[in-house]
Amino acid sequence: MGPGWGSFGTLGMGSLSAFHSSSIGNRVDMRVLSLWLLVLVAVAAVEANVIVDDDTCYRNKKRGVCEPESLCEFNFNIGDLNFNQSCRVKDGVNLYPQQIHLAFAGKKAGTAMTVSWATFEDVTDSSVWVGDSEDTLELVETPVSSLSYYSDKEYNLFHHHATITGLRPRTKYFYKVGSRSDDKYTSDVYSFMTARPATDDSTFHALIYGDLGDGENSVDTIADITKLTSDDIDLVYHLGDISYADDDFLTLNQAAGFFYEEVYNK
């Protein structure tokens, strides 16, 4: 559970006990109680907000890089005393694509792919590029929807979705996403494999796993899954219960690495 939920649980239970033992005895005005709970939820939501700044960045000693890599980079300034202090957010980090996800699309299997990503500020010219290799990417003329379901004075997150059509089944493609007008705000190049055609009845290999729980065991398991996700694996199927918020990859509990993104973008 995140900081906001923990605060809600602790504060909420204590306050309810005090409320119940007040002068009104066993008669509880449910309208007042509901209003009080709404206030507690609002407090929890505020505590969960994240401001993306240099404190977000840290050094991964094992890899020797600044993480999260989608937001941070090594940028030494005079006066830095260690590697961690030289890990800083990238210029224009709020416009940089992150949390890139894929989903099969199209009425006919293997002919389309939907790409989704997020930015902390609205990018009005969000686009997607695709090609048969990293060096042959071409801009895809397709509508890109952008929406935000929550924002306040300290936090915004915009979700972008684009569907690439006209693809060949069971084919590997390379792609990137981001701003059409400024290459600085585009993602790294990733790849995906389209689905097999519906008429393909040959053997396929699937990797299936369920709730990984929390802690070091889950980190190790996901790392192993990432290593296994290769050209020999046709499908990775998660049974559910992936509970991470839009900003979970920025929190200290992900200091070992946000492995879900490694699997998604393999």
Secondary structure, DSSP 4 states (H G I P E B T S, - for coil): --HHHHHHHHHHHHHHHHHHTSTTTT---HHHHHHHHHHHHHHHHHHT----SGGG-EEETTTTEEESTTTEEE---TT--STGGGEEEPTTGGGS-EEEEEEEESSSTTSEEEEEEEESS--TTEEEEEESSTT--EE----EEEE-S-B-SS-B-EEEEEEE-SPPTT-EEEEEEEESS-GGGBPPPEEEEPPPPTT--S---EEEE----SSHHHHHHHHHHHHH-STT--EEEE-S-----TTGGGSGGGTT--HHHHHHT-
